[in-house]
Amino acid sequence: MAKTCFHGVFVSIAVTSLLLLQAEAPSPPPPAVYIFGDSTLDVGTNNFIPECAARADFYFNGIDFPYSKPTGRFSNGLNTADQIVRLLGLKKSPPPFLYLVNVPSNFQKNILQGANFASGGSGILRDTGKAKRVIPLEEQIQQFSTIRSNITNMTGSEEATDKILSKAFILISIGSNDMFEYLLDLSKPMSLAEFNATLISTYEYHIKTLYELGARTFGILTVPPIGCTPFARAVFTGNNSCSEPAQAMAVQFYFDVASSLEQFSSTVQDMKYSVGNTFLMTSVLTGDKLAFGLKNIAAACCGNGTYGCNQTASFGSTVTSICFGTSFIRHKGLRSWLP
């Protein structure tokens, strides 16, 4: 049966928003794309962390990839990073930074084309995902700093490096794991308002750091309806309904990010950005599912809300339905849920 891809709809909307950055005139593809975030954009980073507990380098992940090969993407096939890069006009998504480090002979050549730092399970806050040994956004940016240093070694000047990086496209998708960990922490060391303020101020700090390192063009994807993921339905509500607290956090995050970026960009002259409201994009599809030819918008494609996707999990057949991949991340192809 032919596959109908939900990612083609969702990511096309996202890229339409991101390409508003270049609305003044047609532009060529960016010479490099540097990608930061969590499992929505991870193309195999966690494969290179031996002690990492957040992994996707096993079946059924990758079942729709060539040769049904699991690649470390938390997806049945290509993920959001792959699709956005393609729609930007490039042939393929850049590989993980940790992969490039393991190919030292071509490292300096490869980093001029981009790198993917995204680590599944990571967050904006330093301690998010710490128990799973993932790479937080702060450390991802440190890796980007290493790339900047290597480019400067090649160019011989900071000014030349600034010129190179100013033409690159920076893609970021992160925040969901921070929210989940806050909601799961029964001790609640801070109020929700304090948490939201800490989250957005930390995110703003990271954006400013990237700017200081030479980044100028940003595409930011905010948090989707995480309260309607199989995990949230199973753990927070217990009755298969969406978690309203999680939904409210995701909505607030979009407005906070948009406001923060507007304020920061007003203080500099050469920053371009676009914010993709993934909560709204996804809600449009799921809110009128039949109009989009969708059926199941609640279940996992593989495993369920509390049982991850692996070789022993239940698995769906290929049809035109939307479902969720594992506990959190939506698979990028459409598969029905088979009980």
Secondary structure as UniProt FT lines:
FT   HELIX           6..18
FT   HELIX           19..22
FT   TURN            23..24
FT   STRAND          33..37
FT   TURN            39..41
FT   HELIX           45..48
FT   TURN            50..51
FT   TURN            59..64
FT   HELIX           66..68
FT   HELIX           80..87
FT   TURN            88..89
FT   HELIX           97..101
FT   HELIX           104..106
FT   HELIX           107..111
FT   TURN            112..113
FT   STRAND          114..116
FT   TURN            120..121
FT   TURN            126..129
FT   HELIX           130..132
FT   HELIX           137..155
FT   HELIX           158..166
FT   STRAND          169..173
FT   HELIX           176..184
FT   TURN            186..187
FT   HELIX           192..212
FT   TURN            213..214
FT   STRAND          217..221
FT   HELIX           226..228
FT   HELIX           230..232
FT   HELIX           233..237
FT   HELIX           244..265
FT   TURN            266..267
FT   STRAND          272..276
FT   HELIX           278..287
FT   HELIX           289..292
FT   STRAND          300..302
FT   TURN            311..312
FT   STRAND          324..325
//
